[in-house]
Each structure stands twice: as structure tokens, then as C-alpha cells.
């Protein structure tokens, strides 16, 4: 029973760490994606507010292009991370918990 308890505690600890890492990653990724999107939205609102000189349109379009490039770069990085994290070896297996408990209890009797 002690080994089973330790195994389950270890499993739950690892799950908690993984969930926290996923949560932190999601927060950071969301922030990184929102920054260029906010800049894009702001520039679009500015340009649509009133008629501009051709040079102002050109400047705004250049800014939109830069922000779009930043967004593409972030998304490419996320795709690379996802690709390599999918290649990590994981030791997943299906088991019957009741069988493990029975195996652990029987030697005690």
C-alpha cells in the first residue's frame, strides 16, 4: 500500500507540475499574440478614422506589415515548440488500478 501511495502521489505531483506549466505557457503565448494584434487593431482604427495623405497610408501599411511579421514569427515559434514537445518520449501505459491495489494488498496478508 505504501508503494501504491507513493506512486500515486508522484503521479499527482507530476500532473500538477504539467498543468502549471501549460497554464504559464498559455498565459505567455496569449500575451505575446495579443501585443501585435492590438497594434494592428490600433493602426487600422487610426487609418479608418478619417481620410489621410498617401504618405500616411503608406506609413500605416508599413506598420501593419511589421506587426504581421511579428505575429507570424510568434506563431512559427509556437509551431516549432509544439513539434518538438510532441517528439518527447512519454511512458504512457494503460493499467487496471484495481489490479495494482490487489497486487499490493495480497502480499500484506
C-alpha positions in Angstrom: 0.0 0.0 0.0 2.9 2.3 0.8 4.4 1.9 -2.7 1.0 2.5 -4.3 0.5 5.6 -2.2 3.9 6.9 -3.2 3.3 6.1 -6.9 0.0 7.9 -6.9 1.4 10.9 -5.0 4.3 11.1 -7.5 1.8 10.8 -10.4 -0.3 13.6 -9.0 2.7 15.8 -8.3 3.9 15.4 -11.9 0.3 16.1 -13.2 0.2 19.3 -11.1 3.6 20.5 -12.4 2.5 19.8 -16.0 -0.8 21.6 -15.5 1.0 24.6 -14.1 3.5 24.6 -17.0 0.7 24.5 -19.5 -1.1 27.4 -17.7 2.0 29.5 -17.7 2.7 28.8 -21.3 -0.8 29.7 -22.3 -0.6 33.0 -20.4 2.7 33.9 -22.0 1.6 32.8 -25.5 -1.7 34.7 -25.2 0.2 37.9 -24.2 2.7 37.5 -27.0 -0.1 37.1 -29.5 -2.2 40.0 -28.2 0.6 42.6 -28.4 0.9 42.6 -32.2 -2.8 42.1 -32.7 -3.5 45.1 -30.5 -1.0 47.2 -32.5 -2.7 46.0 -35.8 -6.1 46.9 -34.5 -5.0 50.3 -33.3 -3.4 51.2 -36.6 -6.5 50.0 -38.5 -8.7 52.2 -36.3 -6.4 55.2 -36.8 -6.3 54.8 -40.6 -10.1 54.4 -40.9 -10.9 57.3 -38.7 -10.6 59.9 -41.5 -9.0 60.5 -44.9 -5.2 60.6 -44.9 -2.5 61.6 -47.2 -1.0 58.9 -49.3 2.2 59.0 -47.3 0.3 58.4 -44.0 -1.4 55.4 -45.6 1.9 54.1 -46.6 3.4 54.5 -43.1 0.4 52.8 -41.6 0.6 49.9 -44.0 4.3 49.5 -43.2 3.5 49.4 -39.5 0.8 46.8 -40.2 3.3 44.8 -42.2 5.8 44.8 -39.4 3.2 43.7 -36.8 2.0 41.0 -39.1 5.6 39.7 -39.4 5.9 39.7 -35.6 2.7 37.7 -35.4 3.9 35.2 -38.0 7.2 34.8 -36.2 5.5 34.1 -32.9 3.2 31.6 -34.4 6.1 29.8 -36.2 7.9 29.6 -32.8 4.8 28.1 -31.2 4.6 25.5 -34.0 8.3 24.6 -33.6 7.7 24.2 -29.8 4.6 22.1 -30.4 6.5 19.9 -32.9 9.4 19.2 -30.5 7.3 18.8 -27.5 5.3 16.2 -29.4 8.5 14.2 -30.0 9.3 13.7 -26.3 9.2 10.2 -25.2 6.4 9.5 -22.8 5.9 6.5 -20.7 2.2 6.1 -21.0 0.5 2.8 -20.4 -2.9 1.6 -19.6 -3.3 -0.3 -16.4 -6.1 -1.5 -14.1 -5.9 0.3 -10.8 -7.9 -2.4 -9.0 -5.3 -5.0 -10.1 -2.5 -2.8 -8.8 -4.2 -2.4 -5.5 -5.0 -6.1 -5.2 -1.3 -6.9 -6.0 -0.2 -4.6 -3.3 -2.7 -5.8 -0.7 -2.2 -9.6 -1.2 1.5 -9.7 0.0 0.4 -8.0 3.2 -1.8 -10.9 4.2 
